[in-house]
Amino acid sequence: MDAFNNLMYGFGIALEPINIAYVFAGVFAGTIIGMLPGLGPISALP
C-alpha cells in the first residue's frame, strides 16, 4: 500500500497547475524552435 501512496503523491505533484504550465511552455518553445530553419537536431550533433 505504501507504493500506491507514493504513486498517488507523485501524480499529485505532477498535476499541479504550475508544473502543467511548465510542460506547456516547454512544448510551445520546443515547437517554435523546431520550426526554425537550420536549428534541427542534426545541427546539435558535434
PDBQT receptor file of N, H, CA, C and O in Angstrom, charges set to zero:
ATOM      1  N   MET A   1       0.813  -1.187   0.000  1.00  0.00    +0.000 N 
ATOM      2  CA  MET A   1       0.000   0.000   0.000  1.00  0.00    +0.000 C 
ATOM      3  C   MET A   1       0.862   1.259   0.000  1.00  0.00    +0.000 C 
ATOM      4  O   MET A   1       0.435   2.316  -0.465  1.00  0.00    +0.000 OA
ATOM      5  N   ASP A   2       2.077   1.133   0.525  1.00  0.00    +0.000 N 
ATOM      6  H   ASP A   2       2.424   0.275   0.903  1.00  0.00    +0.000 HD
ATOM      7  CA  ASP A   2       2.968   2.284   0.553  1.00  0.00    +0.000 C 
ATOM      8  C   ASP A   2       3.353   2.720  -0.864  1.00  0.00    +0.000 C 
ATOM      9  O   ASP A   2       3.478   3.913  -1.137  1.00  0.00    +0.000 OA
ATOM     10  N   ALA A   3       3.538   1.753  -1.757  1.00  0.00    +0.000 N 
ATOM     11  H   ALA A   3       3.436   0.783  -1.535  1.00  0.00    +0.000 HD
ATOM     12  CA  ALA A   3       3.878   2.089  -3.135  1.00  0.00    +0.000 C 
ATOM     13  C   ALA A   3       2.732   2.843  -3.811  1.00  0.00    +0.000 C 
ATOM     14  O   ALA A   3       2.967   3.773  -4.583  1.00  0.00    +0.000 OA
ATOM     15  N   PHE A   4       1.503   2.443  -3.523  1.00  0.00    +0.000 N 
ATOM     16  H   PHE A   4       1.312   1.687  -2.896  1.00  0.00    +0.000 HD
ATOM     17  CA  PHE A   4       0.344   3.127  -4.095  1.00  0.00    +0.000 C 
ATOM     18  C   PHE A   4       0.264   4.572  -3.587  1.00  0.00    +0.000 C 
ATOM     19  O   PHE A   4      -0.036   5.489  -4.352  1.00  0.00    +0.000 OA
ATOM     20  N   ASN A   5       0.532   4.763  -2.295  1.00  0.00    +0.000 N 
ATOM     21  H   ASN A   5       0.776   4.018  -1.674  1.00  0.00    +0.000 HD
ATOM     22  CA  ASN A   5       0.522   6.113  -1.741  1.00  0.00    +0.000 C 
ATOM     23  C   ASN A   5       1.606   6.979  -2.369  1.00  0.00    +0.000 C 
ATOM     24  O   ASN A   5       1.375   8.152  -2.660  1.00  0.00    +0.000 OA
ATOM     25  N   ASN A   6       2.779   6.409  -2.577  1.00  0.00    +0.000 N 
ATOM     26  H   ASN A   6       2.966   5.456  -2.341  1.00  0.00    +0.000 HD
ATOM     27  CA  ASN A   6       3.851   7.157  -3.225  1.00  0.00    +0.000 C 
ATOM     28  C   ASN A   6       3.508   7.481  -4.668  1.00  0.00    +0.000 C 
ATOM     29  O   ASN A   6       3.830   8.565  -5.155  1.00  0.00    +0.000 OA
ATOM     30  N   LEU A   7       2.860   6.557  -5.354  1.00  0.00    +0.000 N 
ATOM     31  H   LEU A   7       2.598   5.677  -4.958  1.00  0.00    +0.000 HD
ATOM     32  CA  LEU A   7       2.441   6.805  -6.734  1.00  0.00    +0.000 C 
ATOM     33  C   LEU A   7       1.420   7.937  -6.793  1.00  0.00    +0.000 C 
ATOM     34  O   LEU A   7       1.513   8.814  -7.652  1.00  0.00    +0.000 OA
ATOM     35  N   MET A   8       0.464   7.920  -5.897  1.00  0.00    +0.000 N 
ATOM     36  H   MET A   8       0.389   7.207  -5.199  1.00  0.00    +0.000 HD
ATOM     37  CA  MET A   8      -0.549   8.986  -5.866  1.00  0.00    +0.000 C 
ATOM     38  C   MET A   8       0.079  10.333  -5.487  1.00  0.00    +0.000 C 
ATOM     39  O   MET A   8      -0.332  11.380  -5.988  1.00  0.00    +0.000 OA
ATOM     40  N   TYR A   9       1.070  10.295  -4.605  1.00  0.00    +0.000 N 
ATOM     41  H   TYR A   9       1.403   9.444  -4.198  1.00  0.00    +0.000 HD
ATOM     42  CA  TYR A   9       1.777  11.525  -4.248  1.00  0.00    +0.000 C 
ATOM     43  C   TYR A   9       2.508  12.088  -5.474  1.00  0.00    +0.000 C 
ATOM     44  O   TYR A   9       2.491  13.297  -5.707  1.00  0.00    +0.000 OA
ATOM     45  N   GLY A  10       3.139  11.223  -6.243  1.00  0.00    +0.000 N 
ATOM     46  H   GLY A  10       3.152  10.241  -6.053  1.00  0.00    +0.000 HD
ATOM     47  CA  GLY A  10       3.831  11.655  -7.461  1.00  0.00    +0.000 C 
ATOM     48  C   GLY A  10       2.892  12.258  -8.477  1.00  0.00    +0.000 C 
ATOM     49  O   GLY A  10       3.200  13.281  -9.088  1.00  0.00    +0.000 OA
ATOM     50  N   PHE A  11       1.730  11.619  -8.664  1.00  0.00    +0.000 N 
ATOM     51  H   PHE A  11       1.480  10.788  -8.168  1.00  0.00    +0.000 HD
ATOM     52  CA  PHE A  11       0.746  12.183  -9.592  1.00  0.00    +0.000 C 
ATOM     53  C   PHE A  11       0.234  13.524  -9.079  1.00  0.00    +0.000 C 
ATOM     54  O   PHE A  11      -0.018  14.435  -9.867  1.00  0.00    +0.000 OA
ATOM     55  N   GLY A  12       0.082  13.646  -7.770  1.00  0.00    +0.000 N 
ATOM     56  H   GLY A  12       0.287  12.905  -7.130  1.00  0.00    +0.000 HD
ATOM     57  CA  GLY A  12      -0.373  14.911  -7.194  1.00  0.00    +0.000 C 
ATOM     58  C   GLY A  12       0.605  16.042  -7.464  1.00  0.00    +0.000 C 
ATOM     59  O   GLY A  12       0.202  17.168  -7.757  1.00  0.00    +0.000 OA
ATOM     60  N   ILE A  13       1.893  15.734  -7.364  1.00  0.00    +0.000 N 
ATOM     61  H   ILE A  13       2.220  14.820  -7.126  1.00  0.00    +0.000 HD
ATOM     62  CA  ILE A  13       2.914  16.743  -7.652  1.00  0.00    +0.000 C 
ATOM     63  C   ILE A  13       2.949  17.056  -9.145  1.00  0.00    +0.000 C 
ATOM     64  O   ILE A  13       3.040  18.220  -9.534  1.00  0.00    +0.000 OA
ATOM     65  N   ALA A  14       2.876  16.032  -9.973  1.00  0.00    +0.000 N 
ATOM     66  H   ALA A  14       2.802  15.086  -9.657  1.00  0.00    +0.000 HD
ATOM     67  CA  ALA A  14       2.982  16.227 -11.419  1.00  0.00    +0.000 C 
ATOM     68  C   ALA A  14       1.792  16.997 -11.984  1.00  0.00    +0.000 C 
ATOM     69  O   ALA A  14       1.929  17.687 -12.995  1.00  0.00    +0.000 OA
ATOM     70  N   LEU A  15       0.643  16.891 -11.354  1.00  0.00    +0.000 N 
ATOM     71  H   LEU A  15       0.532  16.331 -10.533  1.00  0.00    +0.000 HD
ATOM     72  CA  LEU A  15      -0.559  17.530 -11.889  1.00  0.00    +0.000 C 
ATOM     73  C   LEU A  15      -0.866  18.873 -11.236  1.00  0.00    +0.000 C 
ATOM     74  O   LEU A  15      -1.977  19.387 -11.366  1.00  0.00    +0.000 OA
ATOM     75  N   GLU A  16       0.114  19.445 -10.533  1.00  0.00    +0.000 N 
ATOM     76  H   GLU A  16       1.017  19.027 -10.427  1.00  0.00    +0.000 HD
ATOM     77  CA  GLU A  16      -0.077  20.785 -10.005  1.00  0.00    +0.000 C 
ATOM     78  C   GLU A  16      -0.100  21.775 -11.166  1.00  0.00    +0.000 C 
ATOM     79  O   GLU A  16       0.589  21.571 -12.165  1.00  0.00    +0.000 OA
ATOM     80  N   PRO A  17      -0.877  22.833 -11.047  1.00  0.00    +0.000 N 
ATOM     81  CA  PRO A  17      -1.016  23.781 -12.174  1.00  0.00    +0.000 C 
ATOM     82  C   PRO A  17       0.305  24.394 -12.637  1.00  0.00    +0.000 C 
ATOM     83  O   PRO A  17       0.484  24.600 -13.837  1.00  0.00    +0.000 OA
ATOM     84  N   ILE A  18       1.225  24.689 -11.736  1.00  0.00    +0.000 N 
ATOM     85  H   ILE A  18       1.080  24.522 -10.761  1.00  0.00    +0.000 HD
ATOM     86  CA  ILE A  18       2.494  25.294 -12.162  1.00  0.00    +0.000 C 
ATOM     87  C   ILE A  18       3.323  24.299 -12.970  1.00  0.00    +0.000 C 
ATOM     88  O   ILE A  18       4.010  24.692 -13.913  1.00  0.00    +0.000 OA
ATOM     89  N   ASN A  19       3.268  23.025 -12.615  1.00  0.00    +0.000 N 
ATOM     90  H   ASN A  19       2.711  22.705 -11.849  1.00  0.00    +0.000 HD
ATOM     91  CA  ASN A  19       4.014  22.019 -13.375  1.00  0.00    +0.000 C 
ATOM     92  C   ASN A  19       3.394  21.796 -14.752  1.00  0.00    +0.000 C 
ATOM     93  O   ASN A  19       4.114  21.604 -15.731  1.00  0.00    +0.000 OA
ATOM     94  N   ILE A  20       2.082  21.819 -14.832  1.00  0.00    +0.000 N 
ATOM     95  H   ILE A  20       1.497  21.975 -14.037  1.00  0.00    +0.000 HD
ATOM     96  CA  ILE A  20       1.412  21.712 -16.135  1.00  0.00    +0.000 C 
ATOM     97  C   ILE A  20       1.768  22.912 -17.005  1.00  0.00    +0.000 C 
ATOM     98  O   ILE A  20       1.963  22.764 -18.212  1.00  0.00    +0.000 OA
ATOM     99  N   ALA A  21       1.855  24.100 -16.405  1.00  0.00    +0.000 N 
ATOM    100  H   ALA A  21       1.697  24.219 -15.424  1.00  0.00    +0.000 HD
ATOM    101  CA  ALA A  21       2.223  25.302 -17.163  1.00  0.00    +0.000 C 
ATOM    102  C   ALA A  21       3.653  25.182 -17.694  1.00  0.00    +0.000 C 
ATOM    103  O   ALA A  21       3.926  25.579 -18.827  1.00  0.00    +0.000 OA
ATOM    104  N   TYR A  22       4.567  24.638 -16.883  1.00  0.00    +0.000 N 
ATOM    105  H   TYR A  22       4.346  24.316 -15.963  1.00  0.00    +0.000 HD
ATOM    106  CA  TYR A  22       5.937  24.432 -17.346  1.00  0.00    +0.000 C 
ATOM    107  C   TYR A  22       5.979  23.462 -18.525  1.00  0.00    +0.000 C 
ATOM    108  O   TYR A  22       6.750  23.655 -19.465  1.00  0.00    +0.000 OA
ATOM    109  N   VAL A  23       5.163  22.438 -18.475  1.00  0.00    +0.000 N 
ATOM    110  H   VAL A  23       4.536  22.281 -17.711  1.00  0.00    +0.000 HD
ATOM    111  CA  VAL A  23       5.120  21.464 -19.573  1.00  0.00    +0.000 C 
ATOM    112  C   VAL A  23       4.629  22.130 -20.851  1.00  0.00    +0.000 C 
ATOM    113  O   VAL A  23       5.223  21.952 -21.915  1.00  0.00    +0.000 OA
ATOM    114  N   PHE A  24       3.544  22.898 -20.750  1.00  0.00    +0.000 N 
ATOM    115  H   PHE A  24       3.062  23.043 -19.886  1.00  0.00    +0.000 HD
ATOM    116  CA  PHE A  24       3.024  23.567 -21.942  1.00  0.00    +0.000 C 
ATOM    117  C   PHE A  24       4.008  24.600 -22.480  1.00  0.00    +0.000 C 
ATOM    118  O   PHE A  24       4.136  24.748 -23.695  1.00  0.00    +0.000 OA
ATOM    119  N   ALA A  25       4.706  25.321 -21.596  1.00  0.00    +0.000 N 
ATOM    120  H   ALA A  25       4.602  25.201 -20.608  1.00  0.00    +0.000 HD
ATOM    121  CA  ALA A  25       5.699  26.298 -22.047  1.00  0.00    +0.000 C 
ATOM    122  C   ALA A  25       6.852  25.593 -22.762  1.00  0.00    +0.000 C 
ATOM    123  O   ALA A  25       7.334  26.081 -23.784  1.00  0.00    +0.000 OA
ATOM    124  N   GLY A  26       7.292  24.461 -22.241  1.00  0.00    +0.000 N 
ATOM    125  H   GLY A  26       6.901  24.065 -21.411  1.00  0.00    +0.000 HD
ATOM    126  CA  GLY A  26       8.369  23.713 -22.878  1.00  0.00    +0.000 C 
ATOM    127  C   GLY A  26       7.975  23.154 -24.228  1.00  0.00    +0.000 C 
ATOM    128  O   GLY A  26       8.760  23.181 -25.177  1.00  0.00    +0.000 OA
ATOM    129  N   VAL A  27       6.761  22.650 -24.311  1.00  0.00    +0.000 N 
ATOM    130  H   VAL A  27       6.124  22.628 -23.540  1.00  0.00    +0.000 HD
ATOM    131  CA  VAL A  27       6.277  22.120 -25.593  1.00  0.00    +0.000 C 
ATOM    132  C   VAL A  27       6.145  23.237 -26.618  1.00  0.00    +0.000 C 
ATOM    133  O   VAL A  27       6.508  23.068 -27.782  1.00  0.00    +0.000 OA
ATOM    134  N   PHE A  28       5.623  24.383 -26.179  1.00  0.00    +0.000 N 
ATOM    135  H   PHE A  28       5.328  24.520 -25.233  1.00  0.00    +0.000 HD
ATOM    136  CA  PHE A  28       5.468  25.514 -27.087  1.00  0.00    +0.000 C 
ATOM    137  C   PHE A  28       6.833  26.010 -27.572  1.00  0.00    +0.000 C 
ATOM    138  O   PHE A  28       7.026  26.240 -28.766  1.00  0.00    +0.000 OA
ATOM    139  N   ALA A  29       7.776  26.171 -26.641  1.00  0.00    +0.000 N 
ATOM    140  H   ALA A  29       7.619  25.984 -25.671  1.00  0.00    +0.000 HD
ATOM    141  CA  ALA A  29       9.109  26.636 -27.030  1.00  0.00    +0.000 C 
ATOM    142  C   ALA A  29       9.799  25.628 -27.943  1.00  0.00    +0.000 C 
ATOM    143  O   ALA A  29      10.457  26.017 -28.908  1.00  0.00    +0.000 OA
ATOM    144  N   GLY A  30       9.658  24.352 -27.649  1.00  0.00    +0.000 N 
ATOM    145  H   GLY A  30       9.124  24.036 -26.865  1.00  0.00    +0.000 HD
ATOM    146  CA  GLY A  30      10.265  23.332 -28.498  1.00  0.00    +0.000 C 
ATOM    147  C   GLY A  30       9.676  23.298 -29.891  1.00  0.00    +0.000 C 
ATOM    148  O   GLY A  30      10.387  23.060 -30.867  1.00  0.00    +0.000 OA
ATOM    149  N   THR A  31       8.381  23.535 -29.988  1.00  0.00    +0.000 N 
ATOM    150  H   THR A  31       7.803  23.729 -29.195  1.00  0.00    +0.000 HD
ATOM    151  CA  THR A  31       7.743  23.567 -31.300  1.00  0.00    +0.000 C 
ATOM    152  C   THR A  31       8.214  24.770 -32.105  1.00  0.00    +0.000 C 
ATOM    153  O   THR A  31       8.503  24.652 -33.295  1.00  0.00    +0.000 OA
ATOM    154  N   ILE A  32       8.290  25.932 -31.451  1.00  0.00    +0.000 N 
ATOM    155  H   ILE A  32       8.055  26.028 -30.484  1.00  0.00    +0.000 HD
ATOM    156  CA  ILE A  32       8.737  27.141 -32.150  1.00  0.00    +0.000 C 
ATOM    157  C   ILE A  32      10.193  26.996 -32.599  1.00  0.00    +0.000 C 
ATOM    158  O   ILE A  32      10.528  27.315 -33.740  1.00  0.00    +0.000 OA
ATOM    159  N   ILE A  33      11.052  26.518 -31.707  1.00  0.00    +0.000 N 
ATOM    160  H   ILE A  33      10.781  26.259 -30.780  1.00  0.00    +0.000 HD
ATOM    161  CA  ILE A  33      12.468  26.351 -32.062  1.00  0.00    +0.000 C 
ATOM    162  C   ILE A  33      12.625  25.276 -33.140  1.00  0.00    +0.000 C 
ATOM    163  O   ILE A  33      13.477  25.396 -34.021  1.00  0.00    +0.000 OA
ATOM    164  N   GLY A  34      11.816  24.242 -33.069  1.00  0.00    +0.000 N 
ATOM    165  H   GLY A  34      11.124  24.144 -32.353  1.00  0.00    +0.000 HD
ATOM    166  CA  GLY A  34      11.886  23.180 -34.070  1.00  0.00    +0.000 C 
ATOM    167  C   GLY A  34      11.464  23.619 -35.457  1.00  0.00    +0.000 C 
ATOM    168  O   GLY A  34      11.879  23.025 -36.453  1.00  0.00    +0.000 OA
ATOM    169  N   MET A  35      10.639  24.660 -35.531  1.00  0.00    +0.000 N 
ATOM    170  H   MET A  35      10.302  25.143 -34.723  1.00  0.00    +0.000 HD
ATOM    171  CA  MET A  35      10.187  25.154 -36.841  1.00  0.00    +0.000 C 
ATOM    172  C   MET A  35      11.203  26.078 -37.501  1.00  0.00    +0.000 C 
ATOM    173  O   MET A  35      11.111  26.330 -38.702  1.00  0.00    +0.000 OA
ATOM    174  N   LEU A  36      12.176  26.590 -36.737  1.00  0.00    +0.000 N 
ATOM    175  H   LEU A  36      12.251  26.386 -35.761  1.00  0.00    +0.000 HD
ATOM    176  CA  LEU A  36      13.159  27.495 -37.315  1.00  0.00    +0.000 C 
ATOM    177  C   LEU A  36      14.084  26.737 -38.263  1.00  0.00    +0.000 C 
ATOM    178  O   LEU A  36      14.566  25.655 -37.927  1.00  0.00    +0.000 OA
ATOM    179  N   PRO A  37      14.328  27.287 -39.419  1.00  0.00    +0.000 N 
ATOM    180  CA  PRO A  37      15.211  26.575 -40.365  1.00  0.00    +0.000 C 
ATOM    181  C   PRO A  37      16.660  26.584 -39.885  1.00  0.00    +0.000 C 
ATOM    182  O   PRO A  37      17.159  27.591 -39.383  1.00  0.00    +0.000 OA
ATOM    183  N   GLY A  38      17.308  25.466 -40.046  1.00  0.00    +0.000 N 
ATOM    184  H   GLY A  38      16.903  24.648 -40.454  1.00  0.00    +0.000 HD
ATOM    185  CA  GLY A  38      18.717  25.348 -39.680  1.00  0.00    +0.000 C 
ATOM    186  C   GLY A  38      18.971  25.028 -38.222  1.00  0.00    +0.000 C 
ATOM    187  O   GLY A  38      20.127  24.879 -37.826  1.00  0.00    +0.000 OA
ATOM    188  N   LEU A  39      17.940  24.917 -37.414  1.00  0.00    +0.000 N 
ATOM    189  H   LEU A  39      17.001  25.038 -37.735  1.00  0.00    +0.000 HD
ATOM    190  CA  LEU A  39      18.129  24.609 -35.999  1.00  0.00    +0.000 C 
ATOM    191  C   LEU A  39      17.503  23.259 -35.656  1.00  0.00    +0.000 C 
ATOM    192  O   LEU A  39      16.774  23.137 -34.671  1.00  0.00    +0.000 OA
ATOM    193  N   GLY A  40      17.783  22.283 -36.448  1.00  0.00    +0.000 N 
ATOM    194  H   GLY A  40      18.375  22.383 -37.247  1.00  0.00    +0.000 HD
ATOM    195  CA  GLY A  40      17.235  20.952 -36.194  1.00  0.00    +0.000 C 
ATOM    196  C   GLY A  40      18.151  20.126 -35.327  1.00  0.00    +0.000 C 
ATOM    197  O   GLY A  40      19.179  20.616 -34.861  1.00  0.00    +0.000 OA
ATOM    198  N   PRO A  41      17.787  18.875 -35.105  1.00  0.00    +0.000 N 
ATOM    199  CA  PRO A  41      18.614  18.010 -34.270  1.00  0.00    +0.000 C 
ATOM    200  C   PRO A  41      19.980  17.693 -34.871  1.00  0.00    +0.000 C 
ATOM    201  O   PRO A  41      20.921  17.387 -34.139  1.00  0.00    +0.000 OA
ATOM    202  N   ILE A  42      20.097  17.762 -36.188  1.00  0.00    +0.000 N 
ATOM    203  H   ILE A  42      19.333  18.011 -36.783  1.00  0.00    +0.000 HD
ATOM    204  CA  ILE A  42      21.380  17.459 -36.823  1.00  0.00    +0.000 C 
ATOM    205  C   ILE A  42      22.413  18.519 -36.490  1.00  0.00    +0.000 C 
ATOM    206  O   ILE A  42      23.591  18.197 -36.331  1.00  0.00    +0.000 OA
ATOM    207  N   SER A  43      22.003  19.779 -36.380  1.00  0.00    +0.000 N 
ATOM    208  H   SER A  43      21.047  20.041 -36.509  1.00  0.00    +0.000 HD
ATOM    209  CA  SER A  43      22.955  20.851 -36.072  1.00  0.00    +0.000 C 
ATOM    210  C   SER A  43      23.438  20.780 -34.632  1.00  0.00    +0.000 C 
ATOM    211  O   SER A  43      24.446  21.404 -34.301  1.00  0.00    +0.000 OA
ATOM    212  N   ALA A  44      22.767  20.056 -33.783  1.00  0.00    +0.000 N 
ATOM    213  H   ALA A  44      21.948  19.549 -34.053  1.00  0.00    +0.000 HD
ATOM    214  CA  ALA A  44      23.188  19.938 -32.381  1.00  0.00    +0.000 C 
ATOM    215  C   ALA A  44      24.276  18.881 -32.212  1.00  0.00    +0.000 C 
ATOM    216  O   ALA A  44      24.941  18.842 -31.177  1.00  0.00    +0.000 OA
ATOM    217  N   LEU A  45      24.463  18.034 -33.203  1.00  0.00    +0.000 N 
ATOM    218  H   LEU A  45      23.923  18.066 -34.044  1.00  0.00    +0.000 HD
ATOM    219  CA  LEU A  45      25.486  16.994 -33.103  1.00  0.00    +0.000 C 
ATOM    220  C   LEU A  45      26.868  17.583 -33.392  1.00  0.00    +0.000 C 
ATOM    221  O   LEU A  45      27.003  18.406 -34.298  1.00  0.00    +0.000 OA
ATOM    222  N   PRO A  46      27.889  17.182 -32.644  1.00  0.00    +0.000 N 
ATOM    223  CA  PRO A  46      29.241  17.727 -32.880  1.00  0.00    +0.000 C 
ATOM    224  C   PRO A  46      29.877  17.177 -34.133  1.00  0.00    +0.000 C 
ATOM    225  O   PRO A  46      31.006  17.539 -34.463  1.00  0.00    +0.000 OA
TER     226      PRO A  46
